[in-house]
Amino acid sequence: MVDYEVTVSTVDIATATTFNNVFIKLVGTEGESEHTWLISLKGALSFIRGAVSTFTVSCPVSIGKLVLIELNLKHIPLFSEDSWFPAKVEVKSPEGDTYNFPIYRWLTDSEVHRFREGTALRVFEDSHHLGRYTREQELNQREKDYRWDKYEEGIPHCMKADNAQSLPCEVRFSFTKTTEFFFTASTGLTELQLKGLSSCKKKWTNIDAINRVFCCKRTDISDYVQKHWKEDAFFGYQYLNGVNPMLIRRCSTLPGNFPVTDDMVFLRGKCSLADEMKNGNIFLCDYKQLDGLKTNTINGKKQYLMAPLVLFHKTSDDKLMPIAIQLKQTPADDNPIFFPTDSEYDWLMAKIFVRSADFQEHQLNVHLLRTHLLAEVFAVSLLRNVPMVHPLYKLLVPHTRYTLQINFLARIALISKTGVFTQFAASGGEGMKTLLKRSLSSMTYRSLCIPDDIAERGLKDVPNFHYRDDGLKLWDIIHRFVQGVLSFYYKNDAEVQQDSELQQWISDIFEHGFLTQACTGIPQSFTTVAEMVKFVTMVIFTCSGKHSAVNTGQYDYGGWMPNTPISLQLPPPTTKGTTSEATMLQTFPDVNITVKGMSTLWLLSKQSSDFVPLGQYPEDHFSEEIPCKRIKDFQGDLEVLSAIIKARNNSLDIPYTYMDPKMLENSVAI
């Protein structure tokens, strides 16, 4: 007889324990073991959360190189049924070899579950017949578990699920995440001490009343926003380092529908638009995608949403200052261009309409579409097409954590017919669907890759652009990591081309994420290692850094409602000199709309205690030395970047932390 030493680790999370009997079979190239009951001196404590237990499995002769293991549970009479969440199984053979089997799956039934040895294998090199069979069976089951669905025509497809409990166990929230998320969601108004205001449909009567509500829950940045929201310099700052740094671009030629002249913006002829554009000092935000959207009716009142054009000037002291705002796309006598030289409230109202437009653009295009919905497509395609033993699965599965459930909840609680956004945002309802369709049809691959996006928008040398500085460094770090891992497995372009699972992954993304629109520039297949590395870098960056940049600061910048109104209930002025503080207060959303918006942004900005930061991998999917070393290098590079960001922030009035690796999550999990 020969003995195999089997060590089983159970994940250290709530509810991971099983008291059922656990059975294992070892399958090798030369044979297999008996179906063996794993028993030890620990008895019923062998498989409690966090336990590491060792057992002996005996065979008459060596079964050769291990290919896979089979695990299953058998219910013990008189004990309640439970589920088990094993982490991994390590097997030491009589020849002295050690084999690792990553599991990280919930076992919830008595069926036999097969798991491959941890060495990553692509489909064309998986030569053992049992390995190929297991691979095929795994993907067949995944296709049943992860099915595509259409939430709405013209937007990325999603995963089909009837309710959160119908999601496969391994993609659901942990017990901790579930408890915290639903507690925060259900008590958000109470936590902000706003519960008594959630049904008040009155208008705000003065700024002090808004301030008294806001003072219930504040952050350092939201305090800064409340003090400086009227200032032009802060207004411009937000387009670089607020929650939507994705729209502004350098302007070399004024749009034909924005007839700004020198004497309008440069008094006393100190400089000219032509010269300043030539010097790279003029910038533009164009909200043309909002043009003509059908707006919401809230509290029985029609809401208003503009499609502004905003011109900025970079001053000699490196501030980005707004110099002209046109609130509608078509020039007309009743569509004046507003300037800083106008009356206080004419200019302030113009900026308020811009900030409200930015809220809609940010929430639907930049945040929902470009991070949440795309991350779901990346995840579903991975889980349908790529088996656990594949290197791409091992690399990307940490970046799918919680995404499918958070998106399911968003579709139920935020953008459904009764969702918060649908009920309380200016673009909720039909306008929301139209904007999402427009945004997807105009999306490009280059805009998803921050080096290309920054270059295309002409923003390489804009000073004080922390999103760009941190984002480009983060992209480079992720790119080096991805290249280091994938180039270990793919030695040449031919290997990329012959990997059918990899090709099906990108093909599904092109079809279900970008609706087969070749104009997006999204690859339909991979022909080179470089193409694959860039796309995978984009996926990880989108699910981690980019999502953090557009999500984490939502309450910071939106908690003080006047800075980012969720909706506005009066049209903008059509002639100058007709606005006042009273006009502004009447235009702001009603009290209940304001507090619903605040509580939602509070929830979406709140980090869970089981947060996993970028670069940390509690699950050991890789076994080989080189990929494990690349992970260590990746973690070291992220530590350095975090230190650089922290040092830079010490000298800033408004610290920019949203791209700090210690602060951003591995996945779209909130």
N, C-alpha and C positions, 0 to 999 in steps of 0.2 A: 504493500500500500504506500501511496505517496500523499503527503498532506499539503493543502493550500491554506495559507493564513489569510482570512478574509476580515477586513476591518470596515465597519459600516459607520458612517457619520450621519447624524440627524441634524437638520438645520435648527439653529437656536432662535426660533420665533414662536410666538403663541400659537397653540393648536397643532404644532408639528408632530406631537407625540402620538404613537400608536401602542396599544396594548394587545393588538392582534398578534397571531403567530406569523412570522416572516419566513418565507422559503426562498432559496436561491438555487440556481443551476449555473454552473460554469461551462461555457462552450468554447472549445479550442479547435485548432486546425487538425488535431489528431483524435478528437473524440469529445465527450462531454461527461460531466459529473452526474450523479443522481440528483434528483430534486430533494434538496437538503433543508431540514428545519434548522434555523439558526437559534441555538440555545446557548446560554452562558451562565456563569455564576450570578450575573446581575439579574437574571430572571426577567420579570416584567419591566424592569428599569432599563433594559438594553436599548430601547428605542424611544426614550423620552427626549424632549427638546434639548439640543446641545450635546447629546450623548455620543461618545465614540466607543464602540464595542467591537471586540475581536472574537472571531470564531474559527473553527477548523472544519474544512471540507475535505474529505478523504476520497481518493480515487484508486482503483486497482493499479493503474499505470498513469504515466504522464499523458495529459491530453494536448500537449503541444503549446503553441503560441495562442494565448487567449484572444478570442475574437469578440465575444459578447457575453453578457450575463442575462439571466432571466430572474425577475423578482415578482413575487406575488404575496398577497396577504390572505390569511384564512381566519375567519371570524371565530372567536372563542365564545362558546355558549355561556349565557348569563352575563357577559360583558356587553356594554353598548357598542355599537359599531362606530368606528372612527376612521379618520384619514391619516395618512402618514406622509411627511415631507422629508425624504432622505436627501442628503447633500451629495454624497459620493460613496463609492465602494472602492477600496484598495485591496488588491490581491497580490500576495507574494507566492511565487511558484516554487516548487522544490528545486528548480534549476537556479534560483536566486534572482529571477527577474521580478520586477514590480510593475503591475498594470493598474492604471487608474480608470475608473468608470464614473464620469460626471453624471449625476441624475437630475437634481433640482427640478423635480416634478412631483406633483401630488399624486399619490396612489390612493384611490378612493373606492376601489372595488376589489374583487378577488380574481380578476383576470390576470393573465401572465403578461408582464411588461418587459420588453427587451431593451437593453442599453448597450451601446457600442463602447469598445475600449477608446480611451481619450485621444489617441493619436489622430489628428485630423486627416481625413481622406476625401479626396474629390471623387466624383462618380466614376471617372474613367480609370482610376487606379484602385478601386475597390474590387479586388480580384476574388475574394472568398465567396463561395456561393451563398453561405448563410448571411454574410455581411450584405451582399446585394439584395437578398430577399428581405432582410430586416429593413434596409433602407427604403425599399419599395413599399413595404407594408406601413412604415412610419408615415411616408408622404401620402399614401392613400387615406390613412386615418386623418391626417392634418387637413386634407382637402374637404373632408366631411365636417371637421371641427371649425375650420376657418373659411367661411363662405363669403363671397362678395355680395354686396347689396347696393342698391341705388337709393340714397337718401333724397336726392333731388336731381333732376336732369341738369346737366351742365356743370356739376361740381364733382370733385373726386369721389370715387366710390368708397364705401366703408364696409365694416364687417357686419354681417347679418347676426343679429341677436334680439331675442324677444324681451329679455330683461337682463339685469346684471348677473343674476344667478345662472343664466344660460351660457355665459362666457366660460371657456375652459378654465379649470381651477388655476393653472399656472400663470394666467394673465390677469387674474383678479387682484384686487387690493389685499394686502395683508390685514390681519385682525386689527393691528395698530392703526394702519392707514384708514381703514373703514371707520373705526371708532372716532378718530380725530376729525376726519373729513366731514362725516355726517353730523358730528357735534357742532363743528364750526358753521356748517351750512344751516343747521336748524336754529342755532343761537346767534347767528351773525348780527341781527338787529339788536338783540339783547346785549351782546358783547360790545357793540358800539353805543349802547344805551339809547337806541333810536326807536325802540319798539312802539312807543306811543305815537310816533310820527308816521308810521308806515301806511296809515290809512288817511292821512291828512291831505286833502286835495286843494289846499289853499296855496296862494302864491306867497313868495317870500316878501316880507314888508320892509326889511332893511338888512344890510350886510351883517350887522351884529347878530341877528337871529341865525344866519348861516354859520357864523363864527362860534356861537354857543353850541350848535350841533357838532361842528367839526372838532371842537376841543375835547370831545369824549375820547377820541382815539387818534393819536398823532404819531408821526415819525419825525426824525430830524429833518428829512428832506421835505415832508409835507408841511412842516412848520416854515421852512424856507419859501416854499411855493406860496403859502398863504400871505407871506410878507411881501413877496416880490412879483406876484402874478401879473400886475399891471405894467411892469417895466418892459420896455422894448428889448433890452439886452437879454433878459431872461426868456422872453418870448422866442427870440432867435436861438438862444442856447438849447432850448428843448428839441429843436430840429436836428441837433447833432448828438445830444446826450440824454434826451428824454426817452420815452417808451416807443417812439416811432422815428428812428434815425434813417428810415429807408426811402423817404420820398424826395428830400432836397437834392438838387443837382446844380452844377455850375451852369450858368446861362451865358451863351455866346451870341445868341440872337433872340430878341424878344418875340414871343408868339404873336401872330397877326391879330389875335383877339384880345391883346393886352396893350392898348395904345398909350404907353407911358412915355413921356418926353422929358428931356433934360430939365426944362424949367419947372416941371412938376416936382422933381425929387432932389435936384441939386440947385438950391437957391444961391443967388449971387454968382452963378457961373463958375464955381470953384473947380468943378470937373464935369465930365460928360459921361453919359451912359456908354457910348461907344468906346471911349478910352478905358473906362472901368471894366467893361466886359472884356476888352482886349487884355487888360492886366489880370484878369481872372478874379475880379472882386465882386461880381454880381451873381446871385444865386436865385433859383426859382423853385417854388413848390406849386404844383398844378394838380388840383383835385378834380380833374376832368371826368374821372370815372364815376363821380357822384352826380354828374349832370343829368337832370331829368328823372332822378329816382322818385318813385312814389313814396311819400312820407307817411308816417304813422298818425293815427288818431289816438290820443291818450287823455284819459279823464274827460272824454267827449269833445276834446279840442284838437283841431288840426295842428300838426307840428311842422317845423320849417328846417330845411337842410339846404345849405348852399354848396356850390361847386367852385370854391374860390381859386384865384391865382394870387400868389404872394411873391413879391420881389424883395430880396435881401441884399444888403451892401456890407461887405467886410470892411470895417473901418481901419484906420492906421494903428489903432490899439488892439487889433485882432478881435473885435466884437462883431457878431453877426446881427445886424440891425434891420428890422423890417422897414422898407421905405415906401411901399405901395401895396394896396390890397384892393382887388376887384372881386366882389362876392359872387358874381354870376359869370358864366363863360362868354356870353354874348354882350359886347359893348352896346350900351344904350343910354339914353338920357336918364332913365330911372334906375340905372346901374352905375352909380358914380364910383370913381376910383378914390379910395381913402388914403390919406397921408398922415404922417406924424404931426404935421402942422395944423391939421383940422382940430376942431374943438375936442376937449378931453373925452367926452362920451361918444362922439362920432367915431373917433379912432379906436377907443376901447371896445365899442360894440362890434366894429369890423373884426378886431382880433378875437372876440368871443365867438363870432360865427365861424372863424377859421378854426379855432380850437375845437368847437363842436364837430365840424367836418372832419378834423383829424381824428377825433374819437371814433367815428364810424369807419374811416379808412383803416385805422390801426386795428380795431377789434376784428373786423371782418376779413380784410385782405392780409394785413401783416401778421396778425396773431392767429386767428382761426385757420385761415387757408394755408398760409405759408409755413406754419409750424404744426399745429394740431392735425389738420386733415392730411397733410403730406406725411407726417410721422406715422399716422395710421396706415396709410398705403404702404410705406416702407416696411412696417411691421407685419401686416397681413401677407404681403407678398413673400417676405422671409419665411414666415411660419408655414405657408402653403407649399413652398417650392424648395426649401433648403433643409436637409436633415440635420440633426444635432451633431453628427460627426463631421460635417463640412466646416472648413475654416471660416467661411463667411458667417455662418450661424454663430460660431463661438465668438467672433469679433463683434457682431452686431446685436446679439440678443440682450446684452445688458442695457442697450439703448432703446429697448422696447418696453421696459418695465412700467406697468400701470397705464400705458398709453391707451389701450383698447377700452379699459373701463372708464377712464376720465373722459374720453371722447363720447362714449355711450351716455354718460351722465350729462355731458354738455348738450347733446342732442335732445335729451329729455328736459333738462332744467333751464337751459339758456336760449336755444334757438327753435324749440318746438312752438306750436301755436299758443301754448300757455307759458312759454319760457320767459325769463326775466328780460332778455334782450328784445324778444319779439314784442313784449308788452310795453316796455319803457324806453326803448331807444328810438331816436328819430327815424332810423332806417330799418326798424324792425318790420317783419312781415314780408310783403312783396318786394320792397326795396332791398331788403337783405339778400333775397335770392338773386335779384338782378345784379347786385354789386358782386356777389360771389362768382357768378357766371362771367361777368366782365373781367374780373380780376384773374380768373384762371385762363381765359382766352388771351389775355395780354401778358401772362407770365412767361419768363424766359429762363432757361438753364443758367445763363450768365448772372441773372439777378439773384440766384440762389447761392452763388459762389462768391463770397465776400471780396476776394481779390479782383475778380472780373467786375463785380458790381461797383466797387469803389472807383475803379478805373473808368468804367463806362459813365458814371455820374460826374466824373471830373473832380473827385474829392481827395486826391492823393496828398495834397499839400495844404489842406485847410487846417489852420491851427486850432488847438483845443478840441479836437475831435476824438474823444476818448473811446467811443464805440469802435471807430475805425482802428485806432492804435492797438487796443486790446484784442479786437476781433481778428486783425491780420496776424498778430502774434499767435493767437489761439489756433487759427486755421493752420499756420505753418507747423505748429506742434502736433496737431492731429494728423496732418498730412505725412509728417515724418514717421509717426507711429504706424499709420495705416500702411505706408509704403514698406516699412520695416517688417511688418507682419505678413502682408500679402506677397511680397517679393520672396519670402522664404518658401512659400508654397507654389507660386507661379514664377517659374524661371524664364519664361519667354511668352511671347504673344500667342503662339500656337496653343499653349495650354489653356489660356483664357478662352480662346475660340472653341475649344473642344469640351469645355465644361458646360454641359447641357443644363444643369441645375442653376448655375450662375446666370446663364443666358435667359432662362425662364424667369428668374427673379427680376431682371431689368425689363424684360418684355412685359411682364404683368404690371410693373410700375408705369411703364409708358402707356399701356392700355387703360388701366383702372385709375391711375393717378392723374394722368395728363390727357386722358380720353383720346388717345391716338392722334394728338395734334403735333405734327412734325414741326410746325412753326415755332414751337417752344424751344427747340434745340435739344430736348432731352434725348439721350441715347436710346435707340431701340434695341441695340445689342452692344456688346463690348468686343472690340477687335484687338485692343492692346492692353498691356498691364497698366500703362499710364492712364488710359481712359477709366479703367476699373477703379484705380486708386483715387482718382479725383472724385468720382461719383460717390464712393464710400466715405471719403472725407466730408463731402457735402452732407451726406446723410447724418453722420455723427455730429457735425457742426450744427445742423438744423435742429436736431433733437436735444442738444445740450446748450451750447453757447448762444445760438440765435434765439431759442425759446426763452432763455433766461433774460436776454437783453430786452425782449418785447413783453415779457410777462411780469418779472419780479417787481418792477417799479410802478405797477399800475396804481396801487394805493398811494404811493409817494406823490405821484403827479396828478392823480384823479381824486384823491380823498378830499381836497379842497375843490368843491364843485365848480366855482366860477372859472377855474383854470381849464377844466375839461368837461363842459356840460354834456350830459348824455343825450339831451334833446333841448330844443328851443321852441317856444310856443307863440312867438310873434315874428312876422317877417322882418327882414332888415330894413333900415331906412332907405328910402328911394331918393331923398334929398338931404343935403347936409343941413346941420343946425337944428334938427328936430328931436335930438335925443337928450336924455338926462339920466340921472341915477334911477329915477322912477321907471323910465323906459326899460332900463337894463333889468331891474328886478321883475318887471312884468314879463320880460322875455325869458328869463331863467325858467327851468323846469319847476313844476310844483314841488311842494315839500315831499310828498310820498315818492315821487320819481327820483328826487335827489337822494333820499335815504336808501331806496332800493339799489340805486347805482353804487352808493358808498359801500353797502354791505356786500354786494357782489364783488367789487374790486378788492375788498378786504379778504374775502374768501380766496379769490384767485391769486392773491399775493402771499398767502400764508403757507409757510413751509411745514411739511410734516416732520415729525420727530424721527421717522425711519427713512428720511432723505439720504440718498446715496450720491455724493459729489462726483463730478467727472473724474475719471481715471481710477476710481476705486471699484474693485471687482470682488464683492463678497463671494461670488460663485467662481470656482476654479474650473473653467471650461478648457483651458489650454494645458497640455501636458509637456510639450516639447520645450527644450531649453531656450531656443532662440526666441520664440514668441513670448515666453515668460520674462526673458531679459528685456525685450522691447517694452513690455508693460512697466517694468521697473524704471526704464529710461523715460517713458511717457510720464510717469508719476513724478520723477525728478524734474523734468522740464516744466510741468504744471506748477510745482512748488516754486520754482524760480520765477515764473510769470506772476504767481500770486504775490511774491515778495516785491516785485517791481511795481505792481499795481498798488499795493499797500503804501509803498514809499512815495509814489506819485500822489496818492490821495491825501497824504499828510499836508500838502501845500494847497489843496483845493478848498474853495468855499463849499462846493457841492461834490463830495466824494462820488466817484463813479465805480460802483462795485459789481455791477450786473454781469461783468465778464470775468470776475475773479473766480478762478477754478474752485476755490474753497466754498464759494457761494452758489455755484450753478450746479444743477442736477444733471445726472447722467442721461436722463430721458425726459420726455414730455409727460410729467406725472401729476400736474396740477393745472 
